[in-house]
Amino acid sequence: MTDQAKNDRWYHKGPVLMRGRQVPQSTTDQRLLDDRGRADWLHTDPWRVLRIQAEFVEGFGALAEIGPAVSIFGSARTSPGSEWYAKGVELGRRVAEAGFAVITGGGPGVMEAANRGAREAGGTSVGLGIELPFEAGLNPFVDLGINFRYFFARKTMFVKYSEGFVVLPGGFGTLDEVFEAVTLAQTGKVTSFPIVLVGVAYWQGLIDWLRDSLEAGGMVSEGDIERLYLTDDLEEAVEYLRAESARMRPEPGKQPE
């Protein structure tokens, strides 16, 4: 990387914006998890707890009144003008028109596309950013944005404030969100909510492996894989979300099923 490129880099550390030589060489998560075998954690980690607490308080405060919401996940590497970027815009629009706020990770690619679609439809466009050395913060289509230092605080917000997940093609981060959501639902840590995988050609191999290896080997129970709803049709995906959300939403004075 040239000196000019280094000076042009933008970096978000919580609410703080840094550029050029101010950009740190490691992330807050990395420093928290890499401090092994050192005694100074006795002095630093208790203060980190307060910072972590602050992230939860800020997230809960900002998102408490957004209303019914759906999280849309997918690759940050999806290019504007590509097929999946266009589908992300359409999906964000359809979700907003169905009466849901759209929550994404706030970054580029599919996340930007979904925020763009929601905003253009007049819906609530939310971005939950994360401190990363290779991303420059929230995309310009986010109307309500929060930057997090810690992945686990950010991921809690996705689960707490979403009535369902829609997942377009993506990489490790996208898979992490899918499997965390299905694990929380499987173990009863959250009320089960719809998880829709959009892109049959992309996801079918994963579903086949889950059936042929995990389910066939007794590693998951029969029916667990059915928690993942697979489709190519965006209208079908949104209708499924709407129906499942209505079914799961308790009547006043009653607990969810």
Secondary structure, DSSP 4 states (H G I P E B T S, - for coil): --HHHHHH-EEEETTEEEEGGGS-SS-HHHHHHH--S-TTHHHHHHHHHHHHHHHHHHHHHHHTTS-SEEEEE--TTPPTTSHHHHHHHHHHHHHHHTT-EEEE-SSSTHHHHHHHHHHHTT--EEEEEE--TT--S--TT-SEEEEES-HHHHHHHHHHH-S-EEE-S--HHHHHHHHHHHHHHHTTSS----EEEE-HHHHHHHHHHIIIIIITTTSS-TTSGGGEEEES-HHHHHHHHHHHHHHHSPPTT----
